[in-house]
């Protein structure tokens, strides 16, 4: 009895000792070696179903590669409907931010700077913020994930964006002609950034006005101001990263309710510019600057 008990105790003790030795082997083998770090960049745009509009995203990627020539860059679209449409109509896979981060973790990226290419910190940005938070301190995969701010975040951002946007206005524009920027707009509190941009733009160009498709100010507000200022000619431009569906249809389309059509019915001469803000280096540079801040934070404890 004692013998059998002693044997069982020894077997248990031997098993425990063996497990302890095995568990210490990886640590011993890696003692003195710092864990390998692999940094990557994930660019996250709302996305677009208009292939021609992606030239803006291509330009942002090009500017990003200039700033980070030795870092791998990946992409994600935050809009589910856009991802689905691109898959169905073009057969191209566009990953969600969560899927892209998971894939990067599987591929060995330990540190990832995620750059939002949204214009304001609205619903899409805050959803991305939650996704990034969920991927921090994962038991496997990425060890650190940092999120870069959207185009507009601080007062300084709006001041710099105003200067950058004014530098993109058409050379053919004559004195006394108005620029009307179409923003997306939202019912999210971040819609306040649009009147905020109006404030900063007015400081550098009194005849520049901001309107939105789904928020405030509305087109009617802009028209009232144009008439009060006795401005007769309008240049329509998107205040969006890409000149996608909203720009091509809601802003410049032939339909009677497009901004171009409505303004023409009101007696204005209208010119349209179908270029997203991401197509201009001066604006893309602002997103890249936010990315530089996020990338630098990857080394912070």
C-alpha positions in Angstrom: 0.0 0.0 0.0 2.7 2.4 1.0 4.8 1.3 -2.0 2.0 2.0 -4.4 1.2 5.3 -2.7 4.9 6.3 -2.8 5.1 5.3 -6.5 2.1 7.4 -7.3 3.5 10.3 -5.4 6.9 10.0 -7.2 5.2 9.7 -10.6 3.2 12.9 -9.9 6.3 14.7 -8.7 8.3 13.6 -11.7 5.5 14.7 -14.0 5.4 18.1 -12.3 9.1 18.5 -12.6 9.1 17.6 -16.2 6.4 20.1 -17.0 8.3 22.8 -15.1 11.4 22.1 -17.1 9.5 22.1 -20.4 7.8 25.4 -19.6 11.1 27.1 -18.8 12.9 25.9 -22.0 11.5 28.7 -24.3 12.3 31.3 -21.8 15.8 30.0 -21.3 16.4 29.7 -25.0 15.2 33.3 -25.5 16.9 34.7 -22.4 18.7 38.0 -23.3 17.0 38.4 -26.7 14.5 41.2 -27.1 11.2 40.1 -28.6 11.1 40.9 -32.4 9.1 43.9 -33.4 7.4 44.3 -36.8 5.7 47.6 -37.4 3.0 48.2 -40.0 0.5 50.9 -41.1 -3.2 50.4 -41.7 -5.0 53.1 -43.7 -8.7 53.2 -43.1 -11.0 55.0 -45.4 -14.8 55.1 -45.6 -14.3 53.7 -49.0 -15.9 54.3 -52.4 -17.8 52.3 -55.0 -16.5 54.6 -57.8 -13.3 53.2 -59.2 -12.2 56.6 -60.7 -12.5 58.2 -57.3 -9.9 55.9 -55.8 -7.2 58.1 -57.3 -7.5 60.1 -54.1 -6.7 57.1 -51.9 -3.9 56.2 -54.3 -2.4 59.6 -53.7 -2.7 59.4 -49.9 -0.9 56.0 -50.1 1.8 57.5 -52.3 2.3 60.4 -49.8 2.4 57.8 -46.9 5.0 55.7 -48.7 7.2 58.8 -49.1 7.0 59.4 -45.3 7.4 55.7 -44.4 9.4 54.1 -47.2 10.4 51.0 -45.1 7.0 50.3 -43.6 4.4 47.9 -45.0 1.0 49.6 -45.7 -2.3 47.8 -45.7 -5.9 49.1 -46.4 -9.4 48.8 -44.9 -12.8 50.3 -45.7 -14.9 51.2 -42.7 -18.2 51.2 -44.7 -19.8 47.8 -44.8 -22.1 48.6 -47.8 -19.2 49.9 -49.8 -17.2 46.7 -49.1 -20.1 44.6 -50.2 -20.8 46.6 -53.4 -17.1 46.5 -54.4 -17.0 42.8 -53.8 -20.2 42.2 -55.8 -19.6 44.6 -58.7 -15.8 44.3 -59.1 -14.9 41.0 -57.4 -12.4 42.8 -55.2 -12.0 42.1 -51.5 -12.0 45.1 -49.2 -11.3 44.3 -45.6 -13.1 45.8 -42.6 -10.7 47.4 -40.1 -11.2 44.5 -37.7 -10.4 41.9 -40.4 -7.4 43.9 -41.6 -6.0 44.1 -38.0 -6.6 40.4 -37.4 -4.8 39.5 -40.6 -1.9 41.7 -39.8 -1.7 40.1 -36.4 -1.7 36.6 -38.0 1.1 37.8 -40.3 3.4 38.8 -37.5 2.8 42.5 -37.1 3.4 43.4 -33.5 2.9 47.2 -33.7 0.4 48.8 -36.0 -0.4 52.5 -36.6 -4.0 52.8 -37.8 -4.7 56.0 -39.7 -8.2 57.3 -40.1 -8.8 58.9 -43.5 -12.2 60.3 -42.3 -12.7 64.0 -42.5 -14.3 64.5 -39.0 -14.4 62.4 -35.8 -18.0 61.2 -36.5 -19.7 57.8 -36.3 -17.3 56.0 -38.6 -14.3 57.3 -36.7 -15.7 56.4 -33.3 -16.5 52.9 -34.5 -12.9 52.6 -35.7 -11.8 53.8 -32.3 -13.6 51.0 -30.6 -12.2 48.5 -33.0 -8.6 49.7 -32.3 -9.2 49.5 -28.6 -10.4 45.9 -28.9 -7.1 44.9 -30.5 -4.9 46.4 -27.9 -3.1 44.0 -25.6 -4.3 40.9 -27.4 -2.9 37.6 -26.0 -1.7 36.8 -29.5 -0.8 38.9 -32.6 -0.4 42.7 -32.3 1.1 44.0 -29.0 0.3 47.7 -29.6 -2.1 49.5 -31.9 -2.3 53.3 -32.1 -5.0 55.3 -33.9 -4.2 58.5 -35.9 -6.8 61.3 -35.8 -9.0 62.2 -38.8 -8.4 65.2 -40.9 -10.1 67.6 -38.5 -9.7 67.2 -34.8 -8.2 70.2 -33.2 -8.5 74.0 -33.8 -5.0 73.8 -35.3 -6.2 71.1 -37.7 -9.0 73.2 -39.0 -6.7 76.2 -39.4 -4.2 74.2 -41.4 -6.9 72.5 -43.4 -8.4 75.8 -44.3 -5.1 77.0 -45.7 -4.5 73.7 -47.5 -8.0 73.8 -49.1 -7.7 77.4 -50.3 -4.5 76.4 -52.0 -6.4 73.8 -54.1 -9.0 76.2 -55.5 -9.1 76.4 -59.3 -6.8 78.9 -60.9 -9.6 79.8 -63.3 -11.7 81.2 -60.5 -12.1 85.0 -60.8 -12.4 87.6 -58.0 -16.0 87.7 -56.8 -16.7 84.1 -57.6 -17.7 81.7 -54.8 -16.4 78.4 -53.7 -19.0 76.0 -52.1 -17.6 73.0 -50.4 -19.9 70.0 -50.1 -19.3 68.0 -46.9 -21.1 64.7 -46.0 -22.7 65.9 -42.8 -24.0 63.8 -40.0 -26.4 63.8 -37.1 -23.5 63.0 -34.8 -22.3 65.8 -32.6 -19.1 66.0 -34.7 -21.2 67.8 -37.4 -20.1 70.9 -35.5 -16.8 70.7 -37.4 -18.5 71.9 -40.6 -19.5 75.3 -39.2 -16.1 75.3 -37.5 -14.4 75.0 -40.9 -16.6 77.8 -42.2 -15.2 80.0 -39.5 -11.6 79.2 -40.4 -12.2 79.3 -44.2 -13.8 82.8 -43.9 -10.5 84.0 -42.3 -8.6 83.2 -45.5 -11.3 83.5 -48.2 -14.5 85.4 -47.5 -16.2 83.9 -50.5 -15.8 80.2 -49.5 -18.8 78.5 -48.0 -19.4 75.0 -46.5 -22.6 73.0 -46.9 -23.5 69.4 -46.1 -25.6 66.7 -47.7 -26.9 65.2 -44.4 -26.2 67.8 -41.7 -25.9 71.5 -41.3 -25.3 74.0 -42.9 -27.7 72.9 -45.6 -27.6 74.0 -49.2 -30.5 76.4 -48.6 -28.4 78.1 -45.9 -25.5 78.5 -48.4 -27.8 79.8 -51.2 -29.2 82.5 -48.8 -25.7 83.7 -48.0 -24.7 83.7 -51.7 -27.7 85.9 -52.5 -27.0 88.2 -49.6 -23.4 88.6 -50.9 -24.7 89.1 -54.4 -22.4 86.4 -55.7 -23.4 85.0 -59.2 -20.8 82.4 -60.0 -20.2 79.3 -57.9 -17.5 76.6 -58.0 -18.7 73.4 -56.4 -16.0 71.2 -54.7 -16.3 68.2 -52.4 -15.1 68.4 -48.8 -14.6 64.7 -48.8 -11.5 62.5 -49.2 -12.8 61.0 -52.5 -15.0 62.4 -55.2 -17.4 59.4 -55.1 -21.1 59.0 -55.3 -22.1 62.1 -53.4 -19.8 64.3 -55.4 -20.7 62.9 -58.8 -24.5 62.6 -58.2 -25.6 64.8 -55.2 -23.2 67.6 -56.0 -22.6 67.6 -59.8 -25.2 65.2 -61.2 -27.8 66.0 -63.8 -30.8 65.2 -61.5 -33.0 68.1 -60.7 -32.2 67.9 -56.9 -28.4 67.9 -57.3 -26.6 71.0 -55.9 -25.6 72.0 -59.4 -29.1 71.8 -60.7 -30.6 73.6 -57.7 -28.1 76.4 -57.9 -28.6 76.8 -61.7 -32.4 77.1 -61.2 -31.7 79.9 -58.7 -29.8 81.8 -61.4 -26.2 81.0 -60.6 -23.5 80.1 -63.0 -22.0 76.8 -61.7 -18.7 75.1 -62.3 -17.9 71.7 -60.7 -14.6 70.2 -59.6 -14.7 66.4 -59.2 -11.6 65.9 -57.1 -11.6 64.6 -53.6 -9.5 66.3 -50.9 -7.2 63.3 -50.8 -6.0 64.1 -54.4 -4.3 67.2 -53.2 -0.9 66.8 -51.6 -1.4 69.8 -49.3 -4.4 68.1 -47.7 -3.0 64.5 -47.8 -0.1 65.9 -45.8 -2.4 66.6 -42.9 -3.4 63.0 -42.7 0.2 61.9 -43.0 1.1 64.2 -40.1 -1.5 62.6 -37.9 -0.1 59.2 -38.9 3.4 60.4 -37.9 2.1 61.1 -34.5 0.5 57.7 -34.2 3.5 55.9 -35.6 5.8 57.7 -33.1 3.5 56.6 -30.3 4.2 53.0 -31.1 7.5 53.3 -29.3 6.1 54.8 -26.2 5.6 52.7 -23.1 
